[in-house]
Amino acid sequence: MADLTGAIWRKSTRSGNGGSTCVEVAKNLPEIVGVRDSKDQYGPVLTFGPAAWRAFVRDVQTP
C-alpha cells in the first residue's frame, strides 16, 4: 500500500454535477499520484506512477 502521508488533495477541475461526481487528486508526493472520491475521503484511493498519470490525463484530454 502506498504511503499517502502528507498528501495535499485538490478537487478536479473536471468534476461536475453539483459535486456528486467529484474526485480529488494528490500530486505532491514523490513517485505517487493519488485519486479518491471526494465524498468518501477515508475510502479507497487509486494510485498511479507519475508517468502513468500523465498518460491517463493526456488520453482523456485528447478528442
Phi and psi restraints in degrees (range 20) as a CNS / XPLOR table:
assign (resid 1 and name C) (resid 2 and name N)
       (resid 2 and name CA) (resid 2 and name C) 1.0 -72.7 20.0 2
assign (resid 2 and name N) (resid 2 and name CA)
       (resid 2 and name C) (resid 3 and name N) 1.0 143.9 20.0 2
assign (resid 2 and name C) (resid 3 and name N)
       (resid 3 and name CA) (resid 3 and name C) 1.0 -86.4 20.0 2
assign (resid 3 and name N) (resid 3 and name CA)
       (resid 3 and name C) (resid 4 and name N) 1.0 111.0 20.0 2
assign (resid 3 and name C) (resid 4 and name N)
       (resid 4 and name CA) (resid 4 and name C) 1.0 -102.6 20.0 2
assign (resid 4 and name N) (resid 4 and name CA)
       (resid 4 and name C) (resid 5 and name N) 1.0 16.7 20.0 2
assign (resid 4 and name C) (resid 5 and name N)
       (resid 5 and name CA) (resid 5 and name C) 1.0 -60.0 20.0 2
assign (resid 5 and name N) (resid 5 and name CA)
       (resid 5 and name C) (resid 6 and name N) 1.0 128.9 20.0 2
assign (resid 5 and name C) (resid 6 and name N)
       (resid 6 and name CA) (resid 6 and name C) 1.0 88.7 20.0 2
assign (resid 6 and name N) (resid 6 and name CA)
       (resid 6 and name C) (resid 7 and name N) 1.0 3.2 20.0 2
assign (resid 6 and name C) (resid 7 and name N)
       (resid 7 and name CA) (resid 7 and name C) 1.0 -62.9 20.0 2
assign (resid 7 and name N) (resid 7 and name CA)
       (resid 7 and name C) (resid 8 and name N) 1.0 135.5 20.0 2
assign (resid 7 and name C) (resid 8 and name N)
       (resid 8 and name CA) (resid 8 and name C) 1.0 -107.7 20.0 2
assign (resid 8 and name N) (resid 8 and name CA)
       (resid 8 and name C) (resid 9 and name N) 1.0 111.5 20.0 2
assign (resid 8 and name C) (resid 9 and name N)
       (resid 9 and name CA) (resid 9 and name C) 1.0 -92.4 20.0 2
assign (resid 9 and name N) (resid 9 and name CA)
       (resid 9 and name C) (resid 10 and name N) 1.0 138.6 20.0 2
assign (resid 9 and name C) (resid 10 and name N)
       (resid 10 and name CA) (resid 10 and name C) 1.0 -131.8 20.0 2
assign (resid 10 and name N) (resid 10 and name CA)
       (resid 10 and name C) (resid 11 and name N) 1.0 145.4 20.0 2
assign (resid 10 and name C) (resid 11 and name N)
       (resid 11 and name CA) (resid 11 and name C) 1.0 -75.8 20.0 2
assign (resid 11 and name N) (resid 11 and name CA)
       (resid 11 and name C) (resid 12 and name N) 1.0 136.9 20.0 2
assign (resid 11 and name C) (resid 12 and name N)
       (resid 12 and name CA) (resid 12 and name C) 1.0 -62.2 20.0 2
assign (resid 12 and name N) (resid 12 and name CA)
       (resid 12 and name C) (resid 13 and name N) 1.0 137.8 20.0 2
assign (resid 12 and name C) (resid 13 and name N)
       (resid 13 and name CA) (resid 13 and name C) 1.0 -70.6 20.0 2
assign (resid 13 and name N) (resid 13 and name CA)
       (resid 13 and name C) (resid 14 and name N) 1.0 -15.0 20.0 2
assign (resid 13 and name C) (resid 14 and name N)
       (resid 14 and name CA) (resid 14 and name C) 1.0 -88.1 20.0 2
assign (resid 14 and name N) (resid 14 and name CA)
       (resid 14 and name C) (resid 15 and name N) 1.0 -6.6 20.0 2
assign (resid 14 and name C) (resid 15 and name N)
       (resid 15 and name CA) (resid 15 and name C) 1.0 -69.3 20.0 2
assign (resid 15 and name N) (resid 15 and name CA)
       (resid 15 and name C) (resid 16 and name N) 1.0 142.9 20.0 2
assign (resid 15 and name C) (resid 16 and name N)
       (resid 16 and name CA) (resid 16 and name C) 1.0 -145.3 20.0 2
assign (resid 16 and name N) (resid 16 and name CA)
       (resid 16 and name C) (resid 17 and name N) 1.0 -155.9 20.0 2
assign (resid 16 and name C) (resid 17 and name N)
       (resid 17 and name CA) (resid 17 and name C) 1.0 62.6 20.0 2
assign (resid 17 and name N) (resid 17 and name CA)
       (resid 17 and name C) (resid 18 and name N) 1.0 38.6 20.0 2
assign (resid 17 and name C) (resid 18 and name N)
       (resid 18 and name CA) (resid 18 and name C) 1.0 65.1 20.0 2
assign (resid 18 and name N) (resid 18 and name CA)
       (resid 18 and name C) (resid 19 and name N) 1.0 20.9 20.0 2
assign (resid 18 and name C) (resid 19 and name N)
       (resid 19 and name CA) (resid 19 and name C) 1.0 96.8 20.0 2
assign (resid 19 and name N) (resid 19 and name CA)
       (resid 19 and name C) (resid 20 and name N) 1.0 -3.5 20.0 2
assign (resid 19 and name C) (resid 20 and name N)
       (resid 20 and name CA) (resid 20 and name C) 1.0 -83.3 20.0 2
assign (resid 20 and name N) (resid 20 and name CA)
       (resid 20 and name C) (resid 21 and name N) 1.0 -8.6 20.0 2
assign (resid 20 and name C) (resid 21 and name N)
       (resid 21 and name CA) (resid 21 and name C) 1.0 -128.4 20.0 2
assign (resid 21 and name N) (resid 21 and name CA)
       (resid 21 and name C) (resid 22 and name N) 1.0 37.0 20.0 2
assign (resid 21 and name C) (resid 22 and name N)
       (resid 22 and name CA) (resid 22 and name C) 1.0 -87.4 20.0 2
assign (resid 22 and name N) (resid 22 and name CA)
       (resid 22 and name C) (resid 23 and name N) 1.0 143.9 20.0 2
assign (resid 22 and name C) (resid 23 and name N)
       (resid 23 and name CA) (resid 23 and name C) 1.0 -123.1 20.0 2
assign (resid 23 and name N) (resid 23 and name CA)
       (resid 23 and name C) (resid 24 and name N) 1.0 155.9 20.0 2
assign (resid 23 and name C) (resid 24 and name N)
       (resid 24 and name CA) (resid 24 and name C) 1.0 -119.4 20.0 2
assign (resid 24 and name N) (resid 24 and name CA)
       (resid 24 and name C) (resid 25 and name N) 1.0 147.3 20.0 2
assign (resid 24 and name C) (resid 25 and name N)
       (resid 25 and name CA) (resid 25 and name C) 1.0 -126.9 20.0 2
assign (resid 25 and name N) (resid 25 and name CA)
       (resid 25 and name C) (resid 26 and name N) 1.0 137.6 20.0 2
assign (resid 25 and name C) (resid 26 and name N)
       (resid 26 and name CA) (resid 26 and name C) 1.0 -118.0 20.0 2
assign (resid 26 and name N) (resid 26 and name CA)
       (resid 26 and name C) (resid 27 and name N) 1.0 115.3 20.0 2
assign (resid 26 and name C) (resid 27 and name N)
       (resid 27 and name CA) (resid 27 and name C) 1.0 -117.2 20.0 2
assign (resid 27 and name N) (resid 27 and name CA)
       (resid 27 and name C) (resid 28 and name N) 1.0 11.0 20.0 2
assign (resid 27 and name C) (resid 28 and name N)
       (resid 28 and name CA) (resid 28 and name C) 1.0 -90.6 20.0 2
assign (resid 28 and name N) (resid 28 and name CA)
       (resid 28 and name C) (resid 29 and name N) 1.0 -1.3 20.0 2
assign (resid 28 and name C) (resid 29 and name N)
       (resid 29 and name CA) (resid 29 and name C) 1.0 -96.1 20.0 2
assign (resid 29 and name N) (resid 29 and name CA)
       (resid 29 and name C) (resid 30 and name N) 1.0 143.7 20.0 2
assign (resid 29 and name C) (resid 30 and name N)
       (resid 30 and name CA) (resid 30 and name C) 1.0 -68.0 20.0 2
assign (resid 30 and name N) (resid 30 and name CA)
       (resid 30 and name C) (resid 31 and name N) 1.0 132.0 20.0 2
assign (resid 30 and name C) (resid 31 and name N)
       (resid 31 and name CA) (resid 31 and name C) 1.0 72.1 20.0 2
assign (resid 31 and name N) (resid 31 and name CA)
       (resid 31 and name C) (resid 32 and name N) 1.0 1.7 20.0 2
assign (resid 31 and name C) (resid 32 and name N)
       (resid 32 and name CA) (resid 32 and name C) 1.0 -138.8 20.0 2
assign (resid 32 and name N) (resid 32 and name CA)
       (resid 32 and name C) (resid 33 and name N) 1.0 136.2 20.0 2
assign (resid 32 and name C) (resid 33 and name N)
       (resid 33 and name CA) (resid 33 and name C) 1.0 -120.6 20.0 2
assign (resid 33 and name N) (resid 33 and name CA)
       (resid 33 and name C) (resid 34 and name N) 1.0 124.2 20.0 2
assign (resid 33 and name C) (resid 34 and name N)
       (resid 34 and name CA) (resid 34 and name C) 1.0 -103.2 20.0 2
assign (resid 34 and name N) (resid 34 and name CA)
       (resid 34 and name C) (resid 35 and name N) 1.0 145.1 20.0 2
assign (resid 34 and name C) (resid 35 and name N)
       (resid 35 and name CA) (resid 35 and name C) 1.0 -134.5 20.0 2
assign (resid 35 and name N) (resid 35 and name CA)
       (resid 35 and name C) (resid 36 and name N) 1.0 130.3 20.0 2
assign (resid 35 and name C) (resid 36 and name N)
       (resid 36 and name CA) (resid 36 and name C) 1.0 -142.8 20.0 2
assign (resid 36 and name N) (resid 36 and name CA)
       (resid 36 and name C) (resid 37 and name N) 1.0 164.1 20.0 2
assign (resid 36 and name C) (resid 37 and name N)
       (resid 37 and name CA) (resid 37 and name C) 1.0 -77.6 20.0 2
assign (resid 37 and name N) (resid 37 and name CA)
       (resid 37 and name C) (resid 38 and name N) 1.0 123.8 20.0 2
assign (resid 37 and name C) (resid 38 and name N)
       (resid 38 and name CA) (resid 38 and name C) 1.0 -66.5 20.0 2
assign (resid 38 and name N) (resid 38 and name CA)
       (resid 38 and name C) (resid 39 and name N) 1.0 -20.5 20.0 2
assign (resid 38 and name C) (resid 39 and name N)
       (resid 39 and name CA) (resid 39 and name C) 1.0 -83.4 20.0 2
assign (resid 39 and name N) (resid 39 and name CA)
       (resid 39 and name C) (resid 40 and name N) 1.0 -11.9 20.0 2
assign (resid 39 and name C) (resid 40 and name N)
       (resid 40 and name CA) (resid 40 and name C) 1.0 -133.3 20.0 2
assign (resid 40 and name N) (resid 40 and name CA)
       (resid 40 and name C) (resid 41 and name N) 1.0 69.2 20.0 2
assign (resid 40 and name C) (resid 41 and name N)
       (resid 41 and name CA) (resid 41 and name C) 1.0 -64.9 20.0 2
assign (resid 41 and name N) (resid 41 and name CA)
       (resid 41 and name C) (resid 42 and name N) 1.0 -15.9 20.0 2
assign (resid 41 and name C) (resid 42 and name N)
       (resid 42 and name CA) (resid 42 and name C) 1.0 -106.6 20.0 2
assign (resid 42 and name N) (resid 42 and name CA)
       (resid 42 and name C) (resid 43 and name N) 1.0 7.4 20.0 2
assign (resid 42 and name C) (resid 43 and name N)
       (resid 43 and name CA) (resid 43 and name C) 1.0 -85.0 20.0 2
assign (resid 43 and name N) (resid 43 and name CA)
       (resid 43 and name C) (resid 44 and name N) 1.0 -164.6 20.0 2
assign (resid 43 and name C) (resid 44 and name N)
       (resid 44 and name CA) (resid 44 and name C) 1.0 -65.6 20.0 2
assign (resid 44 and name N) (resid 44 and name CA)
       (resid 44 and name C) (resid 45 and name N) 1.0 152.5 20.0 2
assign (resid 44 and name C) (resid 45 and name N)
       (resid 45 and name CA) (resid 45 and name C) 1.0 -126.5 20.0 2
assign (resid 45 and name N) (resid 45 and name CA)
       (resid 45 and name C) (resid 46 and name N) 1.0 131.3 20.0 2
assign (resid 45 and name C) (resid 46 and name N)
       (resid 46 and name CA) (resid 46 and name C) 1.0 -86.4 20.0 2
assign (resid 46 and name N) (resid 46 and name CA)
       (resid 46 and name C) (resid 47 and name N) 1.0 139.6 20.0 2
assign (resid 46 and name C) (resid 47 and name N)
       (resid 47 and name CA) (resid 47 and name C) 1.0 -123.7 20.0 2
assign (resid 47 and name N) (resid 47 and name CA)
       (resid 47 and name C) (resid 48 and name N) 1.0 144.6 20.0 2
assign (resid 47 and name C) (resid 48 and name N)
       (resid 48 and name CA) (resid 48 and name C) 1.0 -133.1 20.0 2
assign (resid 48 and name N) (resid 48 and name CA)
       (resid 48 and name C) (resid 49 and name N) 1.0 152.4 20.0 2
assign (resid 48 and name C) (resid 49 and name N)
       (resid 49 and name CA) (resid 49 and name C) 1.0 -74.8 20.0 2
assign (resid 49 and name N) (resid 49 and name CA)
       (resid 49 and name C) (resid 50 and name N) 1.0 155.8 20.0 2
assign (resid 49 and name C) (resid 50 and name N)
       (resid 50 and name CA) (resid 50 and name C) 1.0 -56.0 20.0 2
assign (resid 50 and name N) (resid 50 and name CA)
       (resid 50 and name C) (resid 51 and name N) 1.0 -41.1 20.0 2
assign (resid 50 and name C) (resid 51 and name N)
       (resid 51 and name CA) (resid 51 and name C) 1.0 -66.4 20.0 2
assign (resid 51 and name N) (resid 51 and name CA)
       (resid 51 and name C) (resid 52 and name N) 1.0 -40.4 20.0 2
assign (resid 51 and name C) (resid 52 and name N)
       (resid 52 and name CA) (resid 52 and name C) 1.0 -65.8 20.0 2
assign (resid 52 and name N) (resid 52 and name CA)
       (resid 52 and name C) (resid 53 and name N) 1.0 -38.9 20.0 2
assign (resid 52 and name C) (resid 53 and name N)
       (resid 53 and name CA) (resid 53 and name C) 1.0 -65.3 20.0 2
assign (resid 53 and name N) (resid 53 and name CA)
       (resid 53 and name C) (resid 54 and name N) 1.0 -44.1 20.0 2
assign (resid 53 and name C) (resid 54 and name N)
       (resid 54 and name CA) (resid 54 and name C) 1.0 -60.0 20.0 2
assign (resid 54 and name N) (resid 54 and name CA)
       (resid 54 and name C) (resid 55 and name N) 1.0 -41.9 20.0 2
assign (resid 54 and name C) (resid 55 and name N)
       (resid 55 and name CA) (resid 55 and name C) 1.0 -64.5 20.0 2
assign (resid 55 and name N) (resid 55 and name CA)
       (resid 55 and name C) (resid 56 and name N) 1.0 -41.5 20.0 2
assign (resid 55 and name C) (resid 56 and name N)
       (resid 56 and name CA) (resid 56 and name C) 1.0 -61.2 20.0 2
assign (resid 56 and name N) (resid 56 and name CA)
       (resid 56 and name C) (resid 57 and name N) 1.0 -50.0 20.0 2
assign (resid 56 and name C) (resid 57 and name N)
       (resid 57 and name CA) (resid 57 and name C) 1.0 -61.6 20.0 2
assign (resid 57 and name N) (resid 57 and name CA)
       (resid 57 and name C) (resid 58 and name N) 1.0 -43.6 20.0 2
assign (resid 57 and name C) (resid 58 and name N)
       (resid 58 and name CA) (resid 58 and name C) 1.0 -60.0 20.0 2
assign (resid 58 and name N) (resid 58 and name CA)
       (resid 58 and name C) (resid 59 and name N) 1.0 -44.1 20.0 2
assign (resid 58 and name C) (resid 59 and name N)
       (resid 59 and name CA) (resid 59 and name C) 1.0 -68.0 20.0 2
assign (resid 59 and name N) (resid 59 and name CA)
       (resid 59 and name C) (resid 60 and name N) 1.0 -36.9 20.0 2
assign (resid 59 and name C) (resid 60 and name N)
       (resid 60 and name CA) (resid 60 and name C) 1.0 -78.0 20.0 2
assign (resid 60 and name N) (resid 60 and name CA)
       (resid 60 and name C) (resid 61 and name N) 1.0 -19.7 20.0 2
assign (resid 60 and name C) (resid 61 and name N)
       (resid 61 and name CA) (resid 61 and name C) 1.0 -86.4 20.0 2
assign (resid 61 and name N) (resid 61 and name CA)
       (resid 61 and name C) (resid 62 and name N) 1.0 -18.3 20.0 2
assign (resid 61 and name C) (resid 62 and name N)
       (resid 62 and name CA) (resid 62 and name C) 1.0 -77.2 20.0 2
assign (resid 62 and name N) (resid 62 and name CA)
       (resid 62 and name C) (resid 63 and name N) 1.0 123.5 20.0 2
